Amino acid sequence: MPVAVIESLDPEGRGVVHVEGKPVFVDGALPGEEIDYSVYRRKPGYELAQISRLIRPSAQRVVPRCKFFGHCGGCSMQHLDSTAQAAVKQRVLEDALWSVGSLRPDAMYPAIHGPAWGYRYRARIGVRVVPKKGGVLVGFRERRKSYIADMLSCEILPPHVSALLPALRELIGGLSIPDRIPQIELAAGDQVTALVFRNLLPVTADDEARLADFADRYAVQVWLQPGGPDTIYRLHPADAPELSYTLSEFDTTLHFRPTDFTQVNVEINRILMRRAIGLLDPRPGERIADLFCGLGNFSLPIARRGAQVVGVEGSRALVERAGENAHRNGLDSQAEFHYANLFEATEDSLAALGPFDKMLIDPPRDGAIAVVKALGERQRPSRIVYVSCNPASLARDAAVLVHEKGYVLRGAGIANMFPQTSHVESIALFERSA
């Protein structure tokens, strides 16, 4: 078997070594480690491998906390110290900015750290009936496979949700349609935990009684989703508090439905909010755009600082939710929200919103290329804060802002929103050059 010294980590958290010029990606290997490896997939331009023998381990290697790590595909970095994980992600961001955008920020911001375990307040948990494994399996997919991992706990889910996994297996196994419930969506707020069962066939009266009993016994809300996200309804309890989370520093509380997009890591979101608002520096009298605004996560703190905020979002349901949240927080006069497909933004569509002093952009993984290309003489905010969940799309968009639109990349840094995984959340500040 080949022996190698690992050079670096790739964006998926795999060790990288080059053999005769061809990259080999080794699952579970860390930079500086000397290993034996075996290849399980060969392609013309690369190979995928796994460790056969760890000859010299990294000083940053730790014992994975979860006993299902390596089998479950939910995590890829539990073997790496959590502080080192953030450093690796910071390097991924720097490399993307340089390799994709030929950019180096004026400053690299310190990584944002938070809870490394029990942080995942949002998750889609798979369900599958597998008789040869004892019946119903509930959990994340296996690593490199589409099967559901046989797991009885999860260290990144909130402890009270992790403890429910065995009970959920028993519950679904007792329903009339165990093979027609492919997933459970978890949504947890500050005070409420909701479980949305995707049911491909109608449930029976006996099923409803079992689900209601489960909700009462474990103090959760049970919702059903017979169709798309808009079909969800609360089964039990019928009269219960709404899901919500509080941004205490900005004296705001945001309410949401279980299938609405919210950040998975509530504590990191609060810290990221502090940094974003600090960089944006909203002031009374300013007019600020919040693009891809969702249910108002950034909009309401901006408005609380006294600026006039205009939120734009491609989901009509979230636009409605953002307006409701502004009303509940007494910010109606400071915030307005509009529906628009920002992936089709043009110079005219942005100009139609009116002039902005500053702008916050928080797009999904595909980024905001249409928005940044549409910025022109009629819409050139002095400052842009860009929050990203994909370093590659951030780097691409940053290149347009800097090389074509006359902005300077003042700083960038990561937020470790998904500890134990390779996911990189980041934030960058752009200022218009004179």
C-alpha positions in Angstrom: 0.0 0.0 0.0 1.2 3.5 -0.8 2.8 5.6 2.0 2.2 9.4 2.0 2.5 12.6 4.0 -0.7 14.6 3.8 -0.2 18.1 2.4 -3.5 19.9 3.2 -7.3 19.5 3.6 -9.7 20.1 0.7 -13.1 21.9 1.1 -14.7 18.6 1.9 -12.4 18.0 4.9 -10.4 15.2 3.2 -6.6 15.0 3.3 -4.8 15.8 0.1 -1.6 14.3 -1.3 -0.2 14.5 -4.8 1.2 11.3 -6.3 3.0 11.8 -9.7 1.0 15.1 -10.1 -2.4 13.5 -9.5 -4.3 14.6 -6.3 -5.4 11.8 -4.0 -8.1 12.7 -1.5 -7.9 10.6 1.7 -10.9 10.3 4.0 -10.1 11.2 7.6 -6.5 12.2 7.0 -5.0 15.4 8.5 -2.2 17.7 7.3 1.3 16.5 8.3 0.2 12.9 8.9 2.1 10.0 7.5 -0.2 7.2 6.4 -0.7 4.1 4.4 -3.7 4.5 2.2 -5.9 2.3 -0.1 -7.7 3.7 -3.1 -11.4 2.9 -3.5 -12.1 5.0 -6.6 -9.8 5.9 -9.5 -10.6 8.7 -12.0 -8.4 10.2 -14.8 -7.8 13.4 -12.8 -7.9 12.2 -9.2 -8.2 9.3 -6.8 -10.3 8.8 -3.6 -8.7 6.8 -0.8 -9.0 5.8 2.8 -6.5 5.4 5.6 -5.1 1.8 5.9 -2.6 2.6 8.7 -1.9 5.8 10.6 1.9 5.9 10.9 2.4 9.4 12.4 -0.7 11.2 13.6 -1.2 15.0 13.7 -0.9 16.7 17.1 -4.4 18.2 16.2 -6.0 14.8 15.9 -8.6 14.1 18.6 -10.8 11.1 19.4 -14.2 11.6 17.7 -16.9 12.2 20.3 -19.6 10.4 18.4 -19.4 6.6 18.2 -21.1 6.7 14.8 -18.5 9.0 13.3 -17.1 7.6 10.1 -20.2 5.6 9.4 -22.7 8.5 9.6 -22.2 11.1 6.9 -23.5 14.0 9.0 -20.0 15.0 10.2 -16.6 14.9 8.5 -14.2 16.6 11.0 -14.8 15.2 14.4 -11.2 13.8 14.4 -9.8 17.4 14.2 -9.7 19.8 17.1 -12.5 22.3 16.8 -10.2 25.3 17.0 -8.1 23.8 14.2 -11.3 23.2 12.2 -11.9 27.0 12.2 -8.3 27.6 11.0 -8.8 25.1 8.2 -12.0 26.9 7.1 -10.3 30.3 7.2 -7.6 28.9 4.9 -10.4 27.5 2.5 -11.8 31.0 2.4 -8.5 32.7 1.7 -7.6 30.1 -1.0 -11.0 30.6 -2.7 -10.7 34.4 -2.7 -7.2 34.1 -4.3 -7.7 31.2 -6.7 -11.2 32.3 -7.9 -11.1 36.0 -7.6 -7.3 36.9 -7.4 -8.1 38.8 -4.2 -6.5 39.2 -0.8 -8.6 41.1 1.7 -7.0 44.1 3.5 -7.7 42.2 6.8 -8.7 38.7 7.8 -11.2 38.8 10.6 -10.8 36.5 13.6 -12.9 33.3 13.2 -16.2 33.3 14.9 -16.5 30.4 17.3 -19.4 29.0 19.3 -20.8 25.7 20.5 -19.1 22.8 18.9 -21.7 20.2 20.0 -25.5 20.1 20.3 -25.8 23.2 18.1 -27.9 21.9 15.2 -31.3 23.5 15.8 -32.4 22.7 12.2 -31.9 19.4 10.5 -33.5 17.0 8.0 -33.4 13.5 9.5 -33.9 10.5 7.2 -36.2 7.6 7.8 -36.2 4.2 6.2 -37.6 0.8 7.0 -34.8 -1.8 6.9 -36.1 -5.2 8.2 -32.6 -6.8 8.2 -31.4 -4.1 10.6 -34.3 -4.4 13.0 -37.0 -2.3 11.5 -37.0 1.5 11.2 -33.8 3.6 11.0 -33.8 7.3 11.9 -30.8 9.4 11.3 -28.5 11.0 8.7 -27.3 9.2 5.6 -24.3 7.0 5.7 -21.0 8.4 4.5 -20.7 8.1 0.7 -24.0 6.2 0.5 -27.7 6.9 0.2 -28.6 4.5 3.1 -29.7 5.8 6.5 -27.0 5.3 9.2 -28.0 2.9 12.0 -27.6 5.4 14.9 -29.1 5.8 18.3 -27.8 9.3 19.1 -26.2 12.3 17.5 -23.7 14.7 19.1 -24.5 17.7 17.0 -28.2 17.7 17.5 -29.5 19.3 20.7 -29.2 16.7 23.5 -33.0 16.5 24.0 -33.5 15.8 20.3 -30.6 13.3 20.1 -32.3 11.4 23.0 -35.4 11.1 20.9 -33.9 9.0 18.1 -34.6 5.5 19.6 -38.2 6.7 20.5 -38.7 8.0 17.0 -37.8 4.6 15.6 -40.3 2.9 17.8 -43.0 5.5 17.1 -42.7 5.3 13.3 -42.5 1.5 13.4 -45.9 1.5 15.1 -47.6 3.7 12.5 -49.7 2.3 9.6 -47.4 3.9 7.0 -43.8 3.5 8.3 -42.4 3.0 4.8 -44.2 6.2 3.6 -42.5 8.6 6.0 -39.1 9.4 4.3 -38.0 12.2 6.6 -38.5 14.2 9.8 -37.6 17.9 9.8 -36.3 19.4 13.0 -36.9 23.0 13.8 -36.1 24.2 17.4 -36.5 27.7 18.7 -35.6 29.2 22.1 -38.5 27.6 23.8 -40.2 25.2 21.4 -39.1 22.1 19.4 -41.1 21.1 16.4 -40.8 17.8 14.4 -42.4 17.8 10.9 -43.2 14.3 9.6 -43.2 14.1 5.8 -46.1 11.7 5.2 -46.5 10.5 1.6 -49.9 8.8 2.4 -52.6 10.0 4.8 -52.3 9.0 8.5 -55.1 7.1 10.3 -56.9 8.2 13.4 -54.8 5.6 15.4 -51.6 7.2 13.9 -52.7 10.6 15.0 -53.3 9.4 18.5 -49.8 7.8 18.6 -48.2 11.0 17.3 -50.2 13.1 19.8 -49.1 10.9 22.7 -45.5 11.2 21.5 -45.8 15.0 21.4 -47.2 15.1 25.0 -44.7 12.6 26.4 -41.6 14.3 25.0 -42.8 18.0 25.1 -42.5 18.6 21.3 -44.8 19.8 18.6 -45.7 17.3 15.9 -46.5 18.6 12.5 -47.4 16.8 9.3 -46.4 17.6 5.7 -48.5 15.7 3.2 -47.1 17.7 0.2 -44.8 20.6 -0.4 -43.5 22.9 2.4 -46.7 25.0 2.2 -48.8 22.0 3.2 -47.5 21.6 6.7 -49.9 21.8 9.6 -49.6 21.3 13.3 -51.2 18.1 14.4 -50.6 18.3 18.2 -50.8 20.2 20.4 -53.5 22.3 18.6 -53.0 25.3 20.8 -49.2 25.9 21.3 -46.6 28.6 21.3 -45.0 29.6 18.0 -41.4 28.9 17.2 -39.2 31.9 17.8 -35.6 33.0 18.6 -34.4 36.2 20.3 -31.6 38.5 19.3 -31.2 40.1 22.7 -28.5 42.5 21.7 -30.9 44.1 19.2 -34.1 43.7 21.3 -35.8 41.7 18.6 -37.7 38.4 18.5 -38.3 36.6 15.3 -41.1 34.1 14.8 -41.0 31.4 12.2 -42.7 28.3 10.9 -40.9 24.9 11.0 -40.1 24.8 7.3 -38.9 28.5 7.1 -35.2 29.0 6.5 -33.3 29.9 9.7 -29.7 29.4 10.7 -28.9 26.1 12.2 -26.6 27.4 14.9 -28.5 30.0 17.0 -25.5 31.1 19.1 -23.2 31.6 16.1 -26.0 33.5 14.3 -26.1 35.9 17.3 -22.4 36.5 17.1 -22.4 36.8 13.3 -25.2 39.3 13.6 -23.0 41.4 16.0 -20.2 41.4 13.5 -22.4 42.1 10.4 -24.1 45.0 12.1 -20.7 46.3 13.3 -19.3 46.2 9.8 -22.4 47.7 8.2 -22.6 50.4 10.8 -26.3 51.4 10.1 -27.2 54.9 11.2 -30.4 56.9 11.6 -31.2 58.6 8.3 -29.5 55.9 6.1 -31.5 53.7 3.7 -30.1 50.2 3.6 -31.0 47.2 1.4 -31.1 43.7 2.9 -31.1 41.3 -0.1 -32.2 37.7 0.4 -33.6 39.0 3.7 -35.6 35.8 4.6 -37.8 36.4 7.6 -35.9 39.5 8.7 -32.9 38.0 10.5 -30.6 41.0 9.5 -33.3 43.5 8.6 -34.7 44.0 12.1 -31.4 44.6 13.8 -30.6 47.1 11.0 -33.9 48.9 11.6 -33.3 48.8 15.4 -30.2 50.9 14.8 -32.4 53.6 13.3 -31.8 53.1 9.6 -34.6 52.6 7.1 -34.3 49.0 5.8 -35.7 47.6 2.6 -35.7 43.8 2.6 -36.0 41.8 -0.7 -36.7 38.1 -0.8 -37.6 35.5 -3.4 -40.1 33.6 -1.2 -43.5 35.3 -0.8 -44.1 33.4 2.5 -40.9 34.7 4.0 -41.7 38.3 2.8 -45.0 38.0 4.7 -43.2 36.6 7.7 -40.7 39.4 7.7 -43.4 42.0 7.7 -45.2 40.2 10.6 -41.9 40.2 12.5 -41.3 43.9 11.9 -44.9 44.6 13.2 -44.4 42.5 16.3 -41.2 44.3 17.1 -42.7 47.7 16.6 -40.5 48.4 13.5 -43.2 48.9 10.9 -42.1 52.4 10.2 -38.4 51.4 9.8 -38.8 48.4 7.6 -40.5 47.4 4.3 -40.3 44.1 2.5 -40.6 43.2 -1.2 -40.9 40.0 -3.2 -38.5 39.7 -6.1 -36.4 37.0 -7.8 -32.9 38.3 -7.1 -31.3 35.7 -9.3 -32.8 37.6 -12.2 -31.9 41.1 -10.9 -31.1 43.8 -13.4 -29.8 47.4 -13.1 -33.3 48.6 -13.7 -34.9 46.3 -11.1 -32.4 47.4 -8.4 -32.8 51.0 -9.4 -36.6 50.7 -9.0 -36.1 50.0 -5.3 -34.6 53.5 -4.9 -31.1 54.6 -3.8 -29.3 52.9 -0.9 -26.5 54.1 1.2 -25.4 50.6 2.2 -26.3 47.0 1.4 -26.3 43.6 3.1 -26.3 40.5 0.9 -27.0 37.0 2.4 -27.7 34.7 -0.6 -27.9 30.9 -0.7 -25.1 28.7 -2.0 -25.4 29.9 -5.6 -24.4 33.4 -4.5 -25.6 36.8 -5.8 -23.9 37.1 -9.2 -26.9 38.8 -10.9 -27.1 41.4 -8.0 -23.5 42.3 -8.1 -23.5 42.6 -11.9 -26.6 44.8 -11.8 -24.9 47.4 -9.5 -24.4 50.5 -11.6 -24.2 54.2 -11.5 -27.8 54.4 -10.2 -27.2 51.9 -7.4 -23.7 52.1 -5.9 -23.9 51.8 -2.1 -20.9 53.0 -0.2 -20.6 49.8 1.8 -21.6 46.2 1.2 -21.5 43.4 3.8 -21.7 40.0 2.1 -22.6 37.0 4.2 -21.9 33.7 2.4 -22.4 30.0 2.8 -20.1 29.1 -0.1 -16.6 30.5 -0.4 -16.5 29.8 -4.2 -19.5 31.9 -5.0 -18.4 34.6 -2.6 -15.0 34.7 -4.4 -16.7 34.9 -7.8 -19.0 37.7 -6.7 -16.1 39.5 -4.9 -14.1 39.5 -8.1 -16.9 41.3 -9.9 -17.3 43.9 -7.1 -13.6 44.6 -7.0 -12.4 44.2 -10.6 -15.5 45.6 -12.3 -17.5 47.7 -9.9 -14.9 49.7 -8.1 -15.1 48.2 -4.6 -12.3 47.4 -2.2 -12.3 44.1 -0.2 -11.6 45.5 3.3 -11.9 42.3 5.2 -13.2 38.7 5.3 -13.4 35.9 7.8 -15.3 32.7 8.7 -18.0 31.8 11.2 -17.9 28.2 12.3 -21.6 27.8 11.8 -21.4 24.0 11.3 -18.7 22.6 13.6 -17.5 19.0 12.9 -18.4 19.5 9.2 -16.5 21.0 6.2 -19.2 23.7 5.6 -17.8 27.2 5.5 -19.9 30.3 6.5 -18.1 33.6 5.9 -18.6 37.3 6.0 -16.9 40.0 3.9 -16.8 43.8 3.8 -16.6 45.8 0.6 -16.2 49.6 0.4 -16.6 51.7 -2.7 -13.3 53.3 -3.8 -13.2 57.1 -4.1 
